[in-house]
Amino acid sequence: TLVPEGEGVIQPLNCLPGYYCLQNTSAQHQYPCPEGTYSNRSGLHSEDDCTPCDQGFYCTGNGKTNVTDQCHPGM
């Protein structure tokens, strides 16, 4: 729900895909989903909302919006 202006409540940001916004986050890209996870959804509120990399794929880097690539057999 929206809070009327002037009541001193900071509205949470709608974070970008690959990121999450804790309460009072100042930028949509402040907290990236950690390596090994990704998210193609916006509006996440915690690191736990990031999706673990799918089985058979790997996710390198932070703030990923999809898996990096498929694992090679035997690796």
N, C-alpha and C positions, 0 to 999 in steps of 0.2 A: 504494500500500500504506500501511497505517496504521503509524505509529511509536509504540511504547510510550511512555507518559507518562514524563517525567523524563529523556529523552535529549537535550533541548535543541534539538530540531528544530522549527521553526515550520511548521505545516501551511499550505499556500496556501489562501486563502479561495476559496469558490465565488462568484465575482462575479455581480452582478445582470445581467440582459440590458441591453445598451447600454453596458456597462463591461467593463474587463479588469483583472486583478489581477497585478501583477508580484510576484516573490518578496518576501516580508515586507511586503506591502501591509497597512495597518492597518484599512481600511474597504472594504466591498463597492462603494462608489460613489466611490472616490478618483480613479480614472482613467477618464474617460468616453471612449467612441469619439469621435474628432474629427469636426468638421463635414465633410460629404461622405461619411460612412460611417454604418453602423448595425449593430446585431446584435440578433436576437431570441432568441439563445442565451445561456445563462449559462455561467460557468466559463471564460471566455477568459483567456489568459495573457499576451497582448501586443497592442499596437496593431495589428500585422499580422493578428491574428485577426478584426478588425472587417471587415465586408463593405462594399466600395465601393458607393455608391449605384447602383441599377440604371439601365441606359440608358433614357432617356426620362422619368426621374424626378429629383427633387432632394431633398437631405437637408440641412436647415438645423438649426443648433444642435448641441450635444454630447450624447452619451449617448442617442441615438435608438435605439428598438427596432424601427422600421420607416421606410420612406421618408416624406418629408413630403407630397409630392403629385406629380402627373404634370406634366411640362413642357407648356406651351402651344405649339401649332404656331408656328414662326417665331421662337421665343425661344431 
